[in-house]
Amino acid sequence: MASSRHPSLTIRDPGGTLRERLKLRAVRSGRSPEAEAEAILQESLRAEDGTGLDLAEAIRRRVAHLGGVDLDEHPAVALRETPRLEE
């Protein structure tokens, strides 16, 4: 029986390719294969539930129920010439 402090998860990988890919990814990130698997699961679940979104996307989702806003297109603005430094 798994300890409540350290639950376990078994993933079937008959060919062993998944385990090898996990080991390589773990080495690149400087983690153990177990820590890498946990990080992958956490990242995936955060993306799914929206807690891992960037700020702009998080704000958009938070206010989406309020509806959208139509804005007029901003007029073109002429850019000034880049100042030249004297040598």
SELUMTOR-72626 format. One record per atom (N, C-alpha, C, O): residue number from 1; residue in three letters; atom name; z, x, y. Coordinates in steps of 0.1 Angstrom, whole numbers, plus 2048, in hexadecimal, padded with zeros to 3 digits. Last residue first. Layout:
+-----+------+------+-----+-----+-----+
|  nr | rest | atom |  zz |  xx |  yy |
+-----+------+------+-----+-----+-----+
| NUM |  ALA |   CA |   Z |   X |   Y |
...
+-----+------+------+-----+-----+-----+
//
This chain:
+-----+------+------+-----+-----+-----+
|  nr | rest | atom |  zz |  xx |  yy |
+-----+------+------+-----+-----+-----+
|  87 |  GLU |    N | 6A5 | 92C | A62 |
|  87 |  GLU |   CA | 6A9 | 938 | A5A |
|  87 |  GLU |    C | 6AD | 943 | A64 |
|  87 |  GLU |    O | 6B0 | 94E | A60 |
|  86 |  GLU |    N | 6B1 | 90B | A66 |
|  86 |  GLU |   CA | 6AA | 917 | A6C |
|  86 |  GLU |    C | 6AF | 923 | A64 |
|  86 |  GLU |    O | 6BA | 924 | A61 |
|  85 |  LEU |    N | 6AC | 8EF | A52 |
|  85 |  LEU |   CA | 6B5 | 8FA | A56 |
|  85 |  LEU |    C | 6AD | 906 | A5B |
|  85 |  LEU |    O | 6A4 | 90A | A54 |
|  84 |  ARG |    N | 6A0 | 8D0 | A5A |
|  84 |  ARG |   CA | 69D | 8DD | A55 |
|  84 |  ARG |    C | 6A7 | 8E7 | A5B |
|  84 |  ARG |    O | 6AA | 8E7 | A66 |
|  83 |  PRO |    N | 6A8 | 8AE | A51 |
|  83 |  PRO |   CA | 6AA | 8B9 | A5A |
|  83 |  PRO |    C | 6A7 | 8C7 | A53 |
|  83 |  PRO |    O | 6AA | 8C9 | A47 |
|  82 |  THR |    N | 690 | 898 | A45 |
|  82 |  THR |   CA | 69B | 8A0 | A41 |
|  82 |  THR |    C | 69C | 8AC | A4B |
|  82 |  THR |    O | 692 | 8B3 | A4D |
|  81 |  GLU |    N | 688 | 87B | A58 |
|  81 |  GLU |   CA | 684 | 888 | A52 |
|  81 |  GLU |    C | 691 | 891 | A50 |
|  81 |  GLU |    O | 69A | 890 | A57 |
|  80 |  ARG |    N | 694 | 85B | A4F |
|  80 |  ARG |   CA | 692 | 866 | A59 |
|  80 |  ARG |    C | 68E | 873 | A51 |
|  80 |  ARG |    O | 691 | 874 | A45 |
|  79 |  LEU |    N | 685 | 83F | A40 |
|  79 |  LEU |   CA | 68E | 84B | A3F |
|  79 |  LEU |    C | 68A | 855 | A49 |
|  79 |  LEU |    O | 67F | 858 | A4C |
|  78 |  ALA |    N | 684 | 81E | A49 |
|  78 |  ALA |   CA | 67D | 82B | A4A |
|  78 |  ALA |    C | 688 | 836 | A49 |
|  78 |  ALA |    O | 692 | 835 | A4F |
|  77 |  VAL |    N | 68B | 803 | A34 |
|  77 |  VAL |   CA | 690 | 80C | A3E |
|  77 |  VAL |    C | 689 | 819 | A3E |
|  77 |  VAL |    O | 688 | 81F | A33 |
|  76 |  ALA |    N | 682 | 7E2 | A2C |
|  76 |  ALA |   CA | 680 | 7F0 | A2A |
|  76 |  ALA |    C | 685 | 7F8 | A36 |
|  76 |  ALA |    O | 684 | 7F4 | A42 |
|  75 |  PRO |    N | 69C | 7C9 | A2A |
|  75 |  PRO |   CA | 68F | 7CE | A30 |
|  75 |  PRO |    C | 68E | 7DD | A2D |
|  75 |  PRO |    O | 698 | 7E4 | A2D |
|  74 |  HIS |    N | 6A7 | 7BA | A0C |
|  74 |  HIS |   CA | 6AA | 7C3 | A18 |
|  74 |  HIS |    C | 69D | 7C9 | A1D |
|  74 |  HIS |    O | 695 | 7CE | A15 |
|  73 |  GLU |    N | 6A2 | 799 | A04 |
|  73 |  GLU |   CA | 69F | 7A7 | A01 |
|  73 |  GLU |    C | 6A2 | 7AF | A0E |
|  73 |  GLU |    O | 69E | 7AB | A19 |
|  72 |  ASP |    N | 6BE | 783 | A03 |
|  72 |  ASP |   CA | 6B1 | 787 | A09 |
|  72 |  ASP |    C | 6AF | 796 | A06 |
|  72 |  ASP |    O | 6B8 | 79E | A06 |
|  71 |  LEU |    N | 6CE | 778 | 9E5 |
|  71 |  LEU |   CA | 6CE | 780 | 9F2 |
|  71 |  LEU |    C | 6C0 | 783 | 9F6 |
|  71 |  LEU |    O | 6B7 | 784 | 9EE |
|  70 |  ASP |    N | 6DF | 760 | 9D5 |
|  70 |  ASP |   CA | 6D1 | 764 | 9D8 |
|  70 |  ASP |    C | 6D2 | 76C | 9E5 |
|  70 |  ASP |    O | 6D6 | 766 | 9F0 |
|  69 |  VAL |    N | 6F8 | 762 | 9BD |
|  69 |  VAL |   CA | 6F5 | 761 | 9CB |
|  69 |  VAL |    C | 6E7 | 767 | 9CD |
|  69 |  VAL |    O | 6E3 | 771 | 9C8 |
|  68 |  GLY |    N | 705 | 74E | 9A1 |
|  68 |  GLY |   CA | 6FF | 75A | 9A8 |
|  68 |  GLY |    C | 6FD | 758 | 9B6 |
|  68 |  GLY |    O | 700 | 74D | 9BC |
|  67 |  GLY |    N | 726 | 744 | 994 |
|  67 |  GLY |   CA | 718 | 742 | 998 |
|  67 |  GLY |    C | 712 | 74F | 99F |
|  67 |  GLY |    O | 719 | 758 | 9A2 |
|  66 |  LEU |    N | 73E | 747 | 98A |
|  66 |  LEU |   CA | 73E | 742 | 998 |
|  66 |  LEU |    C | 72F | 73F | 99C |
|  66 |  LEU |    O | 72D | 739 | 9A6 |
|  65 |  HIS |    N | 73D | 753 | 972 |
|  65 |  HIS |   CA | 73F | 745 | 972 |
|  65 |  HIS |    C | 73E | 73F | 980 |
|  65 |  HIS |    O | 73D | 733 | 981 |
|  64 |  ALA |    N | 73B | 76F | 979 |
|  64 |  ALA |   CA | 72F | 768 | 974 |
|  64 |  ALA |    C | 731 | 758 | 975 |
|  64 |  ALA |    O | 727 | 751 | 978 |
|  63 |  VAL |    N | 751 | 77F | 97E |
|  63 |  VAL |   CA | 74D | 775 | 988 |
|  63 |  VAL |    C | 741 | 76D | 984 |
|  63 |  VAL |    O | 73C | 764 | 98C |
|  62 |  ARG |    N | 753 | 78F | 967 |
|  62 |  ARG |   CA | 75F | 788 | 96C |
|  62 |  ARG |    C | 75B | 77D | 976 |
|  62 |  ARG |    O | 762 | 773 | 976 |
|  61 |  ARG |    N | 73A | 79B | 964 |
|  61 |  ARG |   CA | 73F | 791 | 95A |
|  61 |  ARG |    C | 74B | 789 | 960 |
|  61 |  ARG |    O | 74C | 77D | 95C |
|  60 |  ARG |    N | 73A | 7AB | 97B |
|  60 |  ARG |   CA | 730 | 7A1 | 97A |
|  60 |  ARG |    C | 735 | 797 | 970 |
|  60 |  ARG |    O | 733 | 78B | 972 |
|  59 |  ILE |    N | 74F | 7BD | 975 |
|  59 |  ILE |   CA | 750 | 7B4 | 981 |
|  59 |  ILE |    C | 746 | 7A8 | 97F |
|  59 |  ILE |    O | 74A | 79D | 982 |
|  58 |  ALA |    N | 744 | 7CA | 95F |
|  58 |  ALA |   CA | 751 | 7C3 | 95E |
|  58 |  ALA |    C | 753 | 7B9 | 969 |
|  58 |  ALA |    O | 757 | 7AD | 967 |
|  57 |  GLU |    N | 72E | 7D6 | 96B |
|  57 |  GLU |   CA | 72C | 7CC | 961 |
|  57 |  GLU |    C | 739 | 7C4 | 95F |
|  57 |  GLU |    O | 738 | 7B8 | 95D |
|  56 |  ALA |    N | 73B | 7E8 | 97C |
|  56 |  ALA |   CA | 732 | 7DE | 981 |
|  56 |  ALA |    C | 730 | 7D3 | 977 |
|  56 |  ALA |    O | 730 | 7C7 | 97B |
|  55 |  LEU |    N | 74B | 7F8 | 96A |
|  55 |  LEU |   CA | 751 | 7F0 | 975 |
|  55 |  LEU |    C | 748 | 7E5 | 979 |
|  55 |  LEU |    O | 74C | 7D9 | 97A |
|  54 |  ASP |    N | 740 | 7F7 | 948 |
|  54 |  ASP |   CA | 741 | 7FE | 955 |
|  54 |  ASP |    C | 746 | 7F4 | 95F |
|  54 |  ASP |    O | 746 | 7E8 | 95D |
|  53 |  LEU |    N | 755 | 7EC | 92C |
|  53 |  LEU |   CA | 749 | 7EB | 935 |
|  53 |  LEU |    C | 74B | 7F3 | 942 |
|  53 |  LEU |    O | 756 | 7F7 | 945 |
|  52 |  GLY |    N | 768 | 7E9 | 919 |
|  52 |  GLY |   CA | 762 | 7F6 | 91B |
|  52 |  GLY |    C | 756 | 7F6 | 924 |
|  52 |  GLY |    O | 74F | 800 | 924 |
|  51 |  THR |    N | 76E | 7CF | 916 |
|  51 |  THR |   CA | 778 | 7D7 | 91C |
|  51 |  THR |    C | 773 | 7E5 | 91F |
|  51 |  THR |    O | 779 | 7ED | 926 |
|  50 |  GLY |    N | 75D | 7BE | 908 |
|  50 |  GLY |   CA | 75B | 7C0 | 916 |
|  50 |  GLY |    C | 765 | 7C9 | 91D |
|  50 |  GLY |    O | 764 | 7CB | 929 |
|  49 |  ASP |    N | 75D | 7BC | 8ED |
|  49 |  ASP |   CA | 765 | 7B3 | 8F4 |
|  49 |  ASP |    C | 765 | 7B5 | 903 |
|  49 |  ASP |    O | 76C | 7AD | 90B |
|  48 |  GLU |    N | 74A | 7D0 | 8E6 |
|  48 |  GLU |   CA | 748 | 7C3 | 8E2 |
|  48 |  GLU |    C | 750 | 7B9 | 8EA |
|  48 |  GLU |    O | 74B | 7AE | 8ED |
|  47 |  ALA |    N | 755 | 7E8 | 8F1 |
|  47 |  ALA |   CA | 748 | 7E3 | 8F6 |
|  47 |  ALA |    C | 745 | 7D4 | 8F2 |
|  47 |  ALA |    O | 740 | 7CD | 8FA |
|  46 |  ARG |    N | 76C | 7E9 | 8E1 |
|  46 |  ARG |   CA | 76D | 7E7 | 8F0 |
|  46 |  ARG |    C | 760 | 7E2 | 8F5 |
|  46 |  ARG |    O | 760 | 7DA | 8FE |
|  45 |  LEU |    N | 760 | 7ED | 8C8 |
|  45 |  LEU |   CA | 768 | 7E0 | 8CA |
|  45 |  LEU |    C | 76A | 7DE | 8D9 |
|  45 |  LEU |    O | 769 | 7D3 | 8DE |
|  44 |  SER |    N | 755 | 806 | 8CB |
|  44 |  SER |   CA | 74D | 7FB | 8C7 |
|  44 |  SER |    C | 754 | 7EE | 8CB |
|  44 |  SER |    O | 74D | 7E5 | 8D0 |
|  43 |  GLU |    N | 76C | 816 | 8D0 |
|  43 |  GLU |   CA | 761 | 815 | 8DA |
|  43 |  GLU |    C | 758 | 809 | 8D8 |
|  43 |  GLU |    O | 754 | 802 | 8E1 |
|  42 |  GLN |    N | 77A | 812 | 8B8 |
|  42 |  GLN |   CA | 780 | 80E | 8C5 |
|  42 |  GLN |    C | 775 | 80C | 8CF |
|  42 |  GLN |    O | 775 | 802 | 8D7 |
|  41 |  LEU |    N | 768 | 81E | 8A6 |
|  41 |  LEU |   CA | 76C | 810 | 8A4 |
|  41 |  LEU |    C | 772 | 80B | 8B2 |
|  41 |  LEU |    O | 76E | 800 | 8B6 |
|  40 |  ILE |    N | 768 | 838 | 8AF |
|  40 |  ILE |   CA | 75B | 831 | 8AE |
|  40 |  ILE |    C | 75F | 822 | 8AE |
|  40 |  ILE |    O | 758 | 81A | 8B5 |
|  39 |  ALA |    N | 783 | 840 | 8AC |
|  39 |  ALA |   CA | 77D | 840 | 8BA |
|  39 |  ALA |    C | 770 | 837 | 8BA |
|  39 |  ALA |    O | 76E | 830 | 8C3 |
|  38 |  GLU |    N | 785 | 83F | 890 |
|  38 |  GLU |   CA | 78D | 836 | 899 |
|  38 |  GLU |    C | 787 | 835 | 8A7 |
|  38 |  GLU |    O | 787 | 82A | 8AC |
|  37 |  ALA |    N | 773 | 853 | 889 |
|  37 |  ALA |   CA | 771 | 846 | 885 |
|  37 |  ALA |    C | 778 | 83C | 88D |
|  37 |  ALA |    O | 773 | 831 | 891 |
|  36 |  GLU |    N | 781 | 869 | 895 |
|  36 |  GLU |   CA | 774 | 865 | 89A |
|  36 |  GLU |    C | 770 | 857 | 896 |
|  36 |  GLU |    O | 76B | 850 | 89E |
|  35 |  ALA |    N | 798 | 86A | 886 |
|  35 |  ALA |   CA | 799 | 867 | 894 |
|  35 |  ALA |    C | 78C | 863 | 89A |
|  35 |  ALA |    O | 78B | 85A | 8A3 |
|  34 |  GLU |    N | 78C | 870 | 86D |
|  34 |  GLU |   CA | 794 | 864 | 86E |
|  34 |  GLU |    C | 795 | 860 | 87D |
|  34 |  GLU |    O | 793 | 854 | 880 |
|  33 |  PRO |    N | 780 | 889 | 872 |
|  33 |  PRO |   CA | 778 | 87E | 86F |
|  33 |  PRO |    C | 77F | 871 | 870 |
|  33 |  PRO |    O | 779 | 867 | 875 |
|  32 |  SER |    N | 790 | 897 | 890 |
|  32 |  SER |   CA | 78F | 896 | 881 |
|  32 |  SER |    C | 786 | 88A | 87E |
|  32 |  SER |    O | 784 | 882 | 887 |
|  31 |  ARG |    N | 77D | 8A4 | 8AC |
|  31 |  ARG |   CA | 787 | 89C | 8A5 |
|  31 |  ARG |    C | 786 | 89C | 896 |
|  31 |  ARG |    O | 77C | 8A2 | 891 |
|  30 |  GLY |    N | 769 | 8AF | 8BC |
|  30 |  GLY |   CA | 776 | 8B6 | 8BA |
|  30 |  GLY |    C | 781 | 8AE | 8B4 |
|  30 |  GLY |    O | 78D | 8B0 | 8B7 |
|  29 |  SER |    N | 750 | 8A5 | 8BD |
|  29 |  SER |   CA | 75A | 8A0 | 8C7 |
|  29 |  SER |    C | 768 | 8A6 | 8C5 |
|  29 |  SER |    O | 771 | 8A3 | 8CD |
|  28 |  ARG |    N | 743 | 8B3 | 8A9 |
|  28 |  ARG |   CA | 73E | 8B4 | 8B7 |
|  28 |  ARG |    C | 748 | 8AF | 8C1 |
|  28 |  ARG |    O | 749 | 8B4 | 8CC |
|  27 |  VAL |    N | 753 | 8AB | 893 |
|  27 |  VAL |   CA | 753 | 8B9 | 897 |
|  27 |  VAL |    C | 74E | 8BA | 8A5 |
|  27 |  VAL |    O | 754 | 8C2 | 8AD |
|  26 |  ALA |    N | 74C | 890 | 892 |
|  26 |  ALA |   CA | 75A | 894 | 894 |
|  26 |  ALA |    C | 75B | 8A2 | 899 |
|  26 |  ALA |    O | 762 | 8A5 | 8A2 |
|  25 |  ARG |    N | 731 | 891 | 88B |
|  25 |  ARG |   CA | 735 | 88C | 898 |
|  25 |  ARG |    C | 743 | 890 | 89C |
|  25 |  ARG |    O | 746 | 892 | 8A7 |
|  24 |  LEU |    N | 734 | 89C | 871 |
|  24 |  LEU |   CA | 72C | 8A3 | 87C |
|  24 |  LEU |    C | 730 | 89E | 88A |
|  24 |  LEU |    O | 732 | 8A6 | 893 |
|  23 |  LYS |    N | 742 | 887 | 865 |
|  23 |  LYS |   CA | 748 | 895 | 866 |
|  23 |  LYS |    C | 741 | 89D | 871 |
|  23 |  LYS |    O | 748 | 8A3 | 879 |
|  22 |  LEU |    N | 730 | 872 | 866 |
|  22 |  LEU |   CA | 73D | 871 | 86D |
|  22 |  LEU |    C | 743 | 87F | 86F |
|  22 |  LEU |    O | 749 | 882 | 879 |
|  21 |  ARG |    N | 71C | 87D | 855 |
|  21 |  ARG |   CA | 719 | 87A | 864 |
|  21 |  ARG |    C | 726 | 879 | 86C |
|  21 |  ARG |    O | 726 | 87E | 877 |
|  20 |  GLU |    N | 72A | 87C | 83D |
|  20 |  GLU |   CA | 725 | 889 | 843 |
|  20 |  GLU |    C | 722 | 888 | 852 |
|  20 |  GLU |    O | 725 | 890 | 85A |
|  19 |  ARG |    N | 72F | 861 | 83A |
|  19 |  ARG |   CA | 73B | 86A | 83B |
|  19 |  ARG |    C | 736 | 878 | 841 |
|  19 |  ARG |    O | 73D | 87D | 84A |
|  18 |  LEU |    N | 715 | 858 | 837 |
|  18 |  LEU |   CA | 71E | 853 | 842 |
|  18 |  LEU |    C | 729 | 85D | 845 |
|  18 |  LEU |    O | 72C | 860 | 850 |
|  17 |  THR |    N | 70D | 864 | 81F |
|  17 |  THR |   CA | 707 | 867 | 82C |
|  17 |  THR |    C | 70F | 863 | 838 |
|  17 |  THR |    O | 70F | 86A | 842 |
|  16 |  GLY |    N | 717 | 85C | 807 |
|  16 |  GLY |   CA | 71E | 866 | 80E |
|  16 |  GLY |    C | 718 | 86A | 81C |
|  16 |  GLY |    O | 71E | 872 | 823 |
|  15 |  GLY |    N | 70E | 847 | 7F7 |
|  15 |  GLY |   CA | 705 | 853 | 7F9 |
|  15 |  GLY |    C | 70C | 85F | 800 |
|  15 |  GLY |    O | 708 | 86A | 7FF |
|  14 |  PRO |    N | 723 | 834 | 7F9 |
|  14 |  PRO |   CA | 71F | 83A | 7ED |
|  14 |  PRO |    C | 716 | 846 | 7EE |
|  14 |  PRO |    O | 718 | 850 | 7E6 |
|  13 |  ASP |    N | 73B | 82C | 80A |
|  13 |  ASP |   CA | 72F | 834 | 80E |
|  13 |  ASP |    C | 72A | 83B | 802 |
|  13 |  ASP |    O | 72C | 847 | 800 |
|  12 |  ARG |    N | 751 | 814 | 816 |
|  12 |  ARG |   CA | 749 | 819 | 80A |
|  12 |  ARG |    C | 73D | 820 | 810 |
|  12 |  ARG |    O | 736 | 81C | 819 |
|  11 |  ILE |    N | 76F | 819 | 825 |
|  11 |  ILE |   CA | 761 | 816 | 828 |
|  11 |  ILE |    C | 759 | 81C | 81C |
|  11 |  ILE |    O | 75A | 828 | 81A |
|  10 |  THR |    N | 78F | 80E | 82A |
|  10 |  THR |   CA | 786 | 814 | 821 |
|  10 |  THR |    C | 778 | 810 | 824 |
|  10 |  THR |    O | 776 | 804 | 825 |
|   9 |  LEU |    N | 7AA | 815 | 83E |
|   9 |  LEU |   CA | 79E | 80E | 83D |
|   9 |  LEU |    C | 795 | 815 | 834 |
|   9 |  LEU |    O | 793 | 821 | 836 |
|   8 |  SER |    N | 7CE | 813 | 845 |
|   8 |  SER |   CA | 7C2 | 81A | 840 |
|   8 |  SER |    C | 7B6 | 810 | 83F |
|   8 |  SER |    O | 7B8 | 804 | 83F |
|   7 |  PRO |    N | 7E8 | 818 | 85D |
|   7 |  PRO |   CA | 7E0 | 80F | 854 |
|   7 |  PRO |    C | 7D3 | 817 | 850 |
|   7 |  PRO |    O | 7CF | 820 | 857 |
|   6 |  HIS |    N | 803 | 825 | 862 |
|   6 |  HIS |   CA | 7F6 | 82B | 861 |
|   6 |  HIS |    C | 7ED | 823 | 858 |
|   6 |  HIS |    O | 7EC | 826 | 84C |
|   5 |  ARG |    N | 818 | 814 | 864 |
|   5 |  ARG |   CA | 816 | 81E | 86F |
|   5 |  ARG |    C | 808 | 824 | 86E |
|   5 |  ARG |    O | 802 | 827 | 879 |
|   4 |  SER |    N | 818 | 806 | 84D |
|   4 |  SER |   CA | 815 | 7FE | 859 |
|   4 |  SER |    C | 813 | 808 | 865 |
|   4 |  SER |    O | 80C | 804 | 86F |
|   3 |  SER |    N | 808 | 816 | 832 |
|   3 |  SER |   CA | 813 | 815 | 83B |
|   3 |  SER |    C | 80F | 80D | 847 |
|   3 |  SER |    O | 803 | 80E | 84C |
|   2 |  ALA |    N | 7F8 | 805 | 816 |
|   2 |  ALA |   CA | 7F7 | 80D | 823 |
|   2 |  ALA |    C | 803 | 80B | 82B |
|   2 |  ALA |    O | 809 | 800 | 82C |
|   1 |  MET |    N | 800 | 808 | 7F4 |
|   1 |  MET |   CA | 800 | 800 | 800 |
|   1 |  MET |    C | 800 | 809 | 80C |
|   1 |  MET |    O | 807 | 813 | 80D |
+-----+------+------+-----+-----+-----+
//
